[in-house]
Amino acid sequence: MTATHKVKPSSVSIEALLGQNGDLFKRLLKESLQEVLEAEMTEVVGAAAGERSAERTGYRAGYYQRGLVTRIGKLELRVPRDRDGRFSTELFERYQRSEKALVSALAEMYVQGVSTRKVKVVTEELCGHAFSASTISQVNKGLDAALERFARRALEEAYPYLILDARYEKVRVDGVIRSQAVLIALGIDWEGRRQVLGVELANRESSSSWKDFLQRLRQRGLHGVELVVSDDHDGLKKAVREILTEAAWQRCYVHFLRNALDYLPRKADDDCLQELRWIYARRDIKEAQSDLATWLKRWQARYPKLTDWAEDNIAETLTFYMLPRQHHKHLKSTNLLERLNEEIKRRTRVVRIFPNPQSCLRLVRALCAETHEAWLEDNRYINMQLLREHKKTTMQLAA
């Protein structure tokens, strides 16, 4: 097989993934997963191992061995049994979903001739064996079906808060390496829980690509959006105005402060941006506007380009003041989505260049599905009762 793309030997290494503590990580992961299995069995039978309890609903019946393939090696776990055969765990399916996606992407590179011997070596070290084309096809078939169900599921709840952003991945398209935009939407429902609502691939962040993305969310049932948080991308803003007409827009203040650097000389006074940043920590819009007036007056003569630009654009970053004060820190930026993007980046940089768009979308969706399930099981992210009360008070004052 002739390789069509050369990867430097240092570009993908198992040491980079594990550092010098592979054995320690492997042991800790095995212990943690074993505890999860034991806790699940305790919940099913209503009692811990050896515990006498009037609430007991069943009895343990030993264990059986099952292997779990991870990026740090194969783990042999002891899966509990119960006498009635009621116990069933989703641990293997859920954990291996993103693992299969990563292994699949690496193996697919090798099968399609876009990798080198080094990628094959890493793949074998990650999963314990090489992959044939037929094996890849079978793995992808089952994984893609599950991820398609996740990506196309109906959005039955209302999501008052919506966070949008995109990141770029290197993908081989028709034999040419291109940057593909990964469009992601996160929502916060009325229970205060975070959810991954959509993950799609586009050639670029254009108005049409964002519009199509939002329309598909609408078709799946997206409704009740009251605030959209995003960066200042023109195409995204236009799409939001067209599709989510009922929603207010919050420009990410972190991106705004980064943009401000374009209007400052390299050796600018650090106090200037620090004081601008403080505006976003005020209790309400009146305090923020008062501080803004003071800031403009202080720095106008020294940095006129910055102050003129900020005065024209900063209002877009202060929309979050319409929310309850306890929600400000969560909704004034896209940081929630940025953290997810960092996790995606940590995984996708192992592949570096995806052999095709399908393999890229497969891995990113698998990671997002994993995060989505973890968020649903986690404690609520914010208290949405505060928004209900805030809206009620606002309506009473307006009346």
HELIX and SHEET records of a PDB file:
HELIX    1   1 ILE A   14  LEU A   18  1                                   5    
HELIX    2   2 GLY A   22  VAL A   45  1                                  24    
HELIX    3   3 LEU A   91  VAL A  111  1                                  21    
HELIX    4   4 ARG A  117  CYS A  127  1                                  11    
HELIX    5   5 ALA A  133  ARG A  152  1                                  20    
HELIX    6   6 SER A  207  GLN A  219  1                                  13    
HELIX    7   7 ASP A  234  ILE A  243  1                                  10    
HELIX    8   8 TYR A  253  ALA A  260  1                                   8    
HELIX    9   9 LEU A  261  TYR A  263  5                                   3    
HELIX   10  10 ASP A  270  TRP A  278  1                                   9    
HELIX   11  11 ILE A  279  ALA A  281  5                                   3    
HELIX   12  12 ILE A  285  TRP A  299  1                                  15    
HELIX   13  13 PRO A  304  ASN A  313  1                                  10    
HELIX   14  14 ILE A  314  THR A  317  5                                   4    
HELIX   15  15 THR A  319  MET A  322  5                                   4    
HELIX   16  16 ARG A  325  HIS A  327  5                                   3    
HELIX   17  17 HIS A  328  LEU A  331  1                                   4    
HELIX   18  18 ASN A  335  THR A  348  1                                  14    
HELIX   19  19 PRO A  357  GLU A  377  1                                  21    
HELIX   20  20 GLN A  385  ALA A  398  1                                  14    
SHEET    1   A 2 ARG A  60  THR A  70  0                                        
SHEET    2   A 2 GLY A  73  ASP A  82 -1                                        
SHEET    1   B 5 ARG A 194  ALA A 202  0                                        
SHEET    2   B 5 VAL A 176  ILE A 188 -1                                        
SHEET    3   B 5 TYR A 161  VAL A 173 -1                                        
SHEET    4   B 5 LEU A 227  SER A 230  1                                        
SHEET    5   B 5 ALA A 248  ARG A 251  1                                        
SHEET    1   C 4 ARG A 194  ALA A 202  0                                        
SHEET    2   C 4 VAL A 176  ILE A 188 -1                                        
SHEET    3   C 4 TYR A 161  VAL A 173 -1                                        
SHEET    4   C 4 ILE A 353  PHE A 354  1                                        
END                                                                             
